[in-house]
Structure formats: structure tokens, C-alpha cells
Amino acid sequence: MTQKTDRSRIVLVTAHFEEHWLERLQDLSPDLHIELRPTNSDKAIDDDMWRDVEILYTSFATILPAPEKVPNLRWIQLYSAGADRITSNPLFQTSVIFTSASGVHAINMAEHVLCMVLAWFHRLPQILEQQQRAQWP
């Protein structure tokens, strides 16, 4: 967690976050006060924190509090791609900005698919099986 100042933007992270990630974020944005509180329930976060938080980084729909508890909340970043399960949450009807991780794995997925197509085309599964049996075509 970082040192809070009067001009800090409070970021609440409810996910597991590596210490070096927090340090990097802090180096990039010294005006952020990052609170790391891994949980999957909004009840685990005290009312004072909810009142002060401006940015929430989470993946759980169960972590979204009632709008009246978060008067300063401006942005929710989901670290998951799908956001359909939160569209019925009352916070979704407010001015809070919701963003997700949709698309962040697109290049990796495309590379994986291409690799699997090439492996299948070149009969890699059969070749590996023959290699295990020390049998060469």
C-alpha cells in the first residue's frame, strides 16, 4: 500500500496484486494511494474506504457496493473480460465508468490458434506419439 496525501486518488484493489506491480503503478502515478484488500465481498471493505475510493480494480460482481456507499467512485476496472453479469447492478446505471479486460489476450489467442493449426496440419500429435514409442515413419 502507498502513502496517502491530500491530493491522492484512492484506488481500491480487491484482487491479488504482486508487490512489484503496485510499486510500478506508484512510480508511474505518484498521486495514487493504492489500497490492496483482496476479497470477493463488499462487506469486507469498511464504509470509510468505500466513501473515499475513486477507482476500483476488481473482477467480482459481488464486490460492487450500493451506489450511496461510494459517492466518490468514478471508475471500475474489471480484470476479467466479461461484464455481462454486472449490467443489472445499480452502479451500472450511474455515471461510474466501467471498463474490462476484453481484448487484452487477442494476440496471444490468435498466435495459439495458428500454432495449433500448424501442429495439426503437420501431424505433430502423431509424431510425438511415435517419438514416445521410438517408432519413426
PyMOL commands that set and color helices and strands:
alter all, ss='L'
color gray80, all
select helices_A, chain A and resi 19-28+42-44+47-52+61-63+67-69+84-86+90-93+106-121+124-132
alter helices_A, ss='H'
color red, helices_A
select strands_A, chain A and resi 9-13+32-36+55-58+75-78+97-99
alter strands_A, ss='S'
color yellow, strands_A
deselect
rebuild
show_as cartoon
